[in-house]
Amino acid sequence: MACQLLYWTAMLAEISTLVLRHVVLFAFKNDAPAEAVDAVVTGFGKLPDEIPGIVGYESGTNVSPEGLNDGFTHCFTLTFTSAEARDDYLNHPAHVAFVKTLGTCLERSLVIDYWARQRPGPEEEQARILASVT
């Protein structure tokens, strides 16, 4: 049993895919009008449709009960398959124009990029397992 577990763990590590995550956190000014914040959220949400190379996009507001968000209320996560795609996004005219809209209501931002190992979903994993035993 232990040998099988080691085998499948190694197999999953082999077939997992690295993706580049670009995480952006926004803290808005206390007096920022709700309409301005909504415009930023909407504007950010348009970027995946305007810029090639973005293969995933998520956004949301802080709901953590821990109180450790340090004023950051909005999170945006973009996924890229390469550093080059991320760099193209950063320099794309649509992104540059979007960043210029932030000055009126954004207090500060925090950006972190990291390489994430993305495992296949259950369907892909099951298909690979079945293929290996038949």
Backbone torsions as a table, in degrees:
resi	resn	phi	psi	omega
1	MET	NA	-44.5	-179.8
2	ALA	-63.0	-37.4	178.8
3	CYS	-64.8	-40.3	178.5
4	GLN	-63.9	-41.6	179.3
5	LEU	-62.0	-44.7	177.7
6	LEU	-62.3	-40.5	179.4
7	TYR	-61.2	-48.9	-176.5
8	TRP	-69.9	-34.0	176.3
9	THR	-63.4	-44.4	178.1
10	ALA	-64.8	-40.2	179.7
11	MET	-63.6	-42.8	178.7
12	LEU	-65.1	-39.3	178.2
13	ALA	-62.7	-37.4	179.1
14	GLU	-66.7	-38.7	-173.3
15	ILE	-94.6	-2.1	177.4
16	SER	-72.4	158.4	-175.4
17	THR	-118.7	138.1	174.4
18	LEU	-86.0	133.2	174.4
19	VAL	-129.8	152.2	180.0
20	LEU	-97.7	119.9	177.4
21	ARG	-98.5	136.0	177.8
22	HIS	-120.2	105.9	-175.3
23	VAL	-105.2	127.2	-178.4
24	VAL	-121.9	127.0	176.5
25	LEU	-114.2	136.6	178.7
26	PHE	-118.9	136.5	168.1
27	ALA	-116.0	119.6	-177.5
28	PHE	-91.6	155.4	176.9
29	LYS	-62.4	147.1	-179.6
30	ASN	-57.8	-34.0	-178.0
31	ASP	-96.1	13.2	179.5
32	ALA	-66.8	126.0	178.2
33	PRO	-64.3	144.4	179.4
34	ALA	-55.9	-35.4	-180.0
35	GLU	-64.2	-37.2	179.8
36	ALA	-69.0	-41.9	178.2
37	VAL	-63.4	-44.2	178.2
38	ASP	-60.5	-38.0	178.9
39	ALA	-65.3	-38.2	177.5
40	VAL	-64.7	-46.7	-180.0
41	VAL	-61.2	-44.6	178.4
42	THR	-64.1	-43.2	179.7
43	GLY	-62.8	-41.8	178.1
44	PHE	-63.8	-41.3	-178.6
45	GLY	-64.5	-19.7	178.4
46	LYS	-81.3	-21.6	-174.8
47	LEU	-58.4	-41.2	179.5
48	PRO	-60.5	-27.9	178.0
49	ASP	-81.2	-19.7	-175.7
50	GLU	-100.2	-18.6	-172.5
51	ILE	-122.6	118.1	176.8
52	PRO	-65.6	153.5	175.3
53	GLY	101.1	-15.8	176.2
54	ILE	-84.5	116.2	-177.0
55	VAL	-103.9	-4.4	177.0
56	GLY	-159.0	146.2	-179.6
57	TYR	-147.6	133.7	174.5
58	GLU	-140.7	150.8	174.1
59	SER	-149.9	157.9	177.4
60	GLY	-177.3	172.9	178.4
61	THR	-108.3	155.7	-177.0
62	ASN	-62.5	129.8	175.4
63	VAL	-129.0	13.8	-177.7
64	SER	-69.3	134.5	176.2
65	PRO	-82.0	-3.2	-174.6
66	GLU	-75.0	-25.0	-179.0
67	GLY	72.1	27.1	-177.5
68	LEU	-106.0	14.6	-174.2
69	ASN	-78.2	-8.4	174.6
70	ASP	53.0	36.8	177.5
71	GLY	90.2	-11.2	177.9
72	PHE	-77.3	126.4	-174.7
73	THR	-116.1	-24.2	-174.7
74	HIS	-122.9	136.2	-179.8
75	CYS	-124.6	137.0	177.0
76	PHE	-129.6	130.2	179.0
77	THR	-124.5	122.7	176.0
78	LEU	-112.2	145.9	-179.9
79	THR	-118.5	135.3	178.5
80	PHE	-129.0	154.6	177.3
81	THR	-92.6	-7.3	-179.9
82	SER	-154.1	158.7	175.2
83	ALA	-65.9	-32.3	179.2
84	GLU	-64.3	-41.2	178.0
85	ALA	-63.8	-40.0	176.8
86	ARG	-63.4	-44.0	-179.9
87	ASP	-64.0	-39.4	176.6
88	ASP	-61.4	-41.3	177.0
89	TYR	-60.0	-47.8	-177.4
90	LEU	-59.9	-33.9	-176.9
91	ASN	-98.0	-1.9	-178.2
92	HIS	-65.9	138.9	-179.2
93	PRO	-55.3	-34.4	179.4
94	ALA	-66.8	-39.1	177.7
95	HIS	-69.3	-43.7	179.6
96	VAL	-60.0	-43.2	178.6
97	ALA	-65.2	-40.5	178.9
98	PHE	-61.5	-45.4	-178.8
99	VAL	-58.9	-35.9	-179.8
100	LYS	-66.4	-19.3	-179.8
101	THR	-82.8	-8.3	-171.9
102	LEU	-82.3	-19.7	-172.1
103	GLY	-59.1	-29.8	-173.8
104	THR	-78.8	-25.2	-174.2
105	CYS	-129.7	-8.4	-176.6
106	LEU	-90.6	127.2	176.3
107	GLU	-79.7	-48.7	179.0
108	ARG	-164.6	165.6	179.4
109	SER	-137.5	161.5	176.9
110	LEU	-138.4	130.6	-178.4
111	VAL	-127.3	131.1	176.9
112	ILE	-133.5	132.3	173.9
113	ASP	-113.8	141.6	176.3
114	TYR	-152.7	153.1	175.7
115	TRP	-87.4	124.5	-179.4
116	ALA	-113.3	137.6	175.0
117	ARG	-86.0	115.6	-177.5
118	GLN	-102.6	117.2	179.2
119	ARG	-83.1	154.7	175.6
120	PRO	-66.8	154.2	177.1
121	GLY	-71.2	172.1	-177.0
122	PRO	-57.6	-37.5	-178.8
123	GLU	-66.5	-44.6	179.0
124	GLU	-66.1	-40.4	179.9
125	GLU	-63.7	-44.7	-179.7
126	GLN	-63.8	-41.4	179.4
127	ALA	-62.9	-40.9	179.2
128	ARG	-66.2	-40.7	179.5
129	ILE	-63.6	-47.5	179.8
130	LEU	-61.9	-40.3	179.8
131	ALA	-65.4	-31.9	-177.3
132	SER	-77.3	-20.0	-177.9
133	VAL	-102.7	-5.3	179.4
134	THR	-99.6	NA	NA
